[in-house]
Amino acid sequence: MPERLLNVAEAAERLGTGERFVRRLISERRIAFVKVGRHVRLAEATLDAYVLANTVQPVTRRRTRAHYGRAA
């Protein structure tokens, strides 16, 4: 079964952002997209890959008390 292509509104809803953000990602070529005639579509896997690539992992090391009072 071929992968489902999402329009800009559906992609924005899936990312939890506005359409303007998705359109900016497309215009800056920061995310892969498909042109279907004059329409722009995004594959679900592309959105998943974008989220995974931009996920920031939490810091696991805790700072000790000795570092709290120091100036940079």
Secondary structure, 3 states (H helix, E strand, C coil): CCCCEECHHHHHHHHCCCHHHHHHHHHCCCCCCEEECCEEEEEHHHHHHHHHHCCCCCCCCCCCHHHCCCCC
